[in-house]
């Protein structure tokens, strides 16, 4: 088994594990009993999506996917901060 085959196998396993983690986060997002659980599940979901795009970029050998993952990370952080502020105070903009 060459190094390229080993890397391709590792990337496939990583994508499978990330898809499984995204499925678990989606279940928590839908079934979460409280709003805090749903926000945490959404945070986990965007982080897993960001890493999945990075792994897909490694598979394709393109750097454009890394920029897309960076944008998802920034938007996800802002969304998480806004949702946390909304849960604490009841309004995002005062």
C-alpha positions in Angstrom: 0.0 0.0 0.0 1.5 3.3 -1.1 1.3 6.6 0.8 -1.2 8.0 -1.7 -3.5 5.0 -1.2 -3.2 5.4 2.6 -4.0 9.1 2.4 -7.0 8.4 0.2 -8.3 5.8 2.7 -7.7 8.1 5.6 -9.6 10.9 3.9 -12.5 8.6 3.1 -12.7 7.5 6.7 -12.5 11.1 7.9 -15.4 12.1 5.6 -17.5 9.2 6.8 -16.8 10.1 10.5 -17.6 13.7 9.9 -20.9 12.8 8.1 -21.8 10.6 11.1 -21.0 13.5 13.5 -23.2 15.9 11.4 -26.0 13.4 11.5 -25.8 13.2 15.3 -25.7 17.0 15.5 -28.7 17.3 13.3 -30.6 14.9 15.5 -29.8 17.0 18.5 -30.8 20.1 16.6 -34.2 18.7 15.9 -34.8 16.8 19.2 -33.0 19.1 21.6 -35.3 19.8 24.6 -34.0 23.3 25.2 -32.9 26.2 23.0 -29.4 26.0 24.5 -29.1 22.4 23.2 -30.2 23.5 19.7 -27.6 26.4 19.7 -24.9 24.0 20.7 -25.9 21.5 18.0 -25.9 24.3 15.4 -22.4 25.3 16.5 -21.2 21.7 16.3 -22.9 21.4 12.9 -21.1 24.3 11.3 -17.8 23.3 12.7 -18.2 19.8 11.3 -19.3 21.3 7.9 -16.2 23.5 7.9 -13.9 20.5 8.6 -15.7 18.4 6.0 -15.1 21.1 3.4 -11.4 21.2 4.4 -11.1 17.5 4.0 -12.9 17.6 0.6 -10.4 20.3 -0.4 -7.6 18.0 0.5 -9.1 15.3 -1.6 -9.5 17.6 -4.6 -6.2 19.4 -4.1 -7.7 22.8 -4.4 -7.2 25.8 -2.1 -10.6 27.3 -3.0 -12.3 25.0 -0.5 -10.1 26.3 2.3 -11.3 29.8 1.7 -14.9 28.6 1.7 -14.3 26.9 5.1 -12.8 30.1 6.5 -16.0 32.0 5.5 -18.2 29.3 7.0 -16.1 29.6 10.2 -16.5 33.3 10.5 -20.2 33.3 9.7 -20.8 30.5 12.2 -19.0 32.3 15.0 -21.0 35.5 14.4 -24.2 33.4 14.3 -23.3 31.6 17.5 -22.5 34.9 19.3 -25.8 36.5 18.1 -27.8 33.5 19.2 -26.1 33.4 22.6 -26.9 37.1 23.1 -30.5 36.5 22.1 -30.8 33.7 24.6 -29.3 35.8 27.4 -31.1 39.1 26.8 -34.0 38.4 24.5 -32.8 40.9 21.8 -29.7 41.0 19.5 -29.7 44.7 18.9 -30.6 47.0 21.8 
